[in-house]
Amino acid sequence: RLSDTMEISEIRVMMKYEFHRGATARQTVANIDSAFAILVATNATVNRWHKKFRSGDFNLSNEPRGRLNTRRIIMSKSHCGREFQPKST
């Protein structure tokens, strides 16, 4: 298991190191996985991180996920009724 071997943050540092060495994503996977008896890095993961590094983003922390925190505005029934009631002629 990955958690028994290394932390995710350590793998990210290795991916960043391999990127700076000039290794391709495929070479990065091979280099990292050859050091361990289990599959540690996948092609998809390393490709995603290499793309991020190529764009100039070397931040190794997780990006925020999920929906934005929004506040619902609740109007009283009487206000809604008046505002949206069609005018009679």
Phi and psi in degrees as a GROMACS rama.xvg file:
@    title "Ramachandran Plot"
@    xaxis  label "Phi"
@    yaxis  label "Psi"
@TYPE xy
-61.5426  -44.5961  LEU-2
-64.2474  -25.1505  SER-3
-77.1488  -21.1874  ASP-4
-97.8156  -55.3112  THR-5
-151.079  162.456  MET-6
-84.9108  153.855  GLU-7
-59.773  -38.1831  ILE-8
-61.7498  -33.4941  SER-9
-68.9643  -38.0379  GLU-10
-66.1504  -39.2973  ILE-11
-63.0939  -38.5919  ARG-12
-63.33  -40.7411  VAL-13
-64.3907  -40.1873  MET-14
-63.7335  -40.8791  MET-15
-64.7912  -42.3282  LYS-16
-59.7796  -48.0332  TYR-17
-62.3312  -38.672  GLU-18
-60.6898  -47.0703  PHE-19
-66.677  -26.4148  HIS-20
-72.7576  -16.4708  ARG-21
96.7313  10.0446  GLY-22
-71.0719  145.336  ALA-23
-75.0268  170.953  THR-24
-61.0501  -42.8256  ALA-25
-63.4462  -42.1167  ARG-26
-65.456  -37.2278  GLN-27
-61.0668  -46.2696  THR-28
-59.4977  -47.1201  VAL-29
-62.5479  -43.0937  ALA-30
-66.1112  -43.5654  ASN-31
-69.6308  -47.0386  ILE-32
-68.3631  -27.0425  ASP-33
-69.6122  -20.9984  SER-34
-81.8067  -11.7728  ALA-35
-129.97  154.632  PHE-36
-79.2677  -7.48617  ALA-37
-122.555  164.944  ILE-38
-71.5489  115.366  LEU-39
-103.739  -44.4209  VAL-40
-117.556  140.116  ALA-41
-107.654  158.322  THR-42
-58.3822  -43.0355  ASN-43
-62.5083  -44.5262  ALA-44
-64.7483  -47.9175  THR-45
-65.5931  -38.875  VAL-46
-59.7662  -43.1408  ASN-47
-62.2435  -44.0064  ARG-48
-69.9047  -38.4887  TRP-49
-63.3162  -39.1152  HIS-50
-61.4526  -42.8081  LYS-51
-62.6402  -44.5759  LYS-52
-64.1074  -41.2202  PHE-53
-61.4964  -30.0939  ARG-54
-78.2677  -4.48891  SER-55
97.3556  1.22  GLY-56
-94.2113  109.659  ASP-57
-110.137  15.1108  PHE-58
-70.821  126.176  ASN-59
-97.5557  2.61209  LEU-60
-82.4938  164.494  SER-61
-69.9473  143.615  ASN-62
-81.612  146.363  GLU-63
-62.2482  142.877  PRO-64
-124.671  167.009  ARG-65
96.7808  -176.638  GLY-66
-79.9534  153.548  ARG-67
-68.2506  149.514  LEU-68
-79.6805  113.551  ASN-69
-117.465  153.599  THR-70
-106.358  129.796  ARG-71
-86.6518  135.922  ARG-72
-100.953  118.613  ILE-73
-108.062  120.769  ILE-74
-97.5625  152.039  MET-75
-66.8317  154.749  SER-76
-57.793  -42.2438  LYS-77
-66.4844  -37.6829  SER-78
-66.7865  -44.2356  HIS-79
-62.9574  -43.0553  CYS-80
-59.9552  -42.5234  GLY-81
-71.1399  -41.1778  ARG-82
-68.4741  -37.8535  GLU-83
-102.446  4.0057  PHE-84
-78.5591  125.767  GLN-85
-66.4196  145.426  PRO-86
-75.1573  136.099  LYS-87
-92.1262  146.345  SER-88
